[in-house]
Amino acid sequence: MRVLHCLAQLPTRTGSGVYFHNLINEINQQTDWQQAALYALPAKHHVDPSRDESPCTQEYAEWIDCKSHYPVFFETMEMPFPIVGMSDEMPYPSTRYCRMDEEMIGCWERNFCQELIRIKEEYDPDIIISHHLWVLTRMVL
């Protein structure tokens, strides 16, 4: 079984991120299923806090125990705004969905869509778990 977990937020520091992380860990402990994760990261994300240099966009959230990682990076040339949050106040720099204009929404959709297409080609999941009934779930379907 090949499972894809989708979360359009940072996979830590919120209830949704903790649930995302814990569900992946529990599935790993109880099954032999393969798992992949699609999630948001800021481009300046430091995977290893002991390093001083800025990471490249090939890095991922190593604390998520999946063999296949598909991060979508924010605060880049392609997506020049912070991760979009589900609440008015997030525990990290974020953009509120209600503050997004047409251009930002299009940019967000293009970046996640590109990654979903890549996931379909490379990973081809049997099951997709989408962690919010929001724009990303519509795209996954």
Buried (B, 14 or more C-beta within 10 A) or exposed (E): EBBBBBBBBBBBEBEBBEEBBEBBBEBBEEEEEBBBBBBBBBBEBEEEEEEEEEBEEEBBBEEBEBEBBBBBBBBBEEBEBBBBBBEEEBEBBBBBBEEBEEEBEEBBBEBBEEBBEEBEEEBEBEEBBBBBEBBBBEBBE
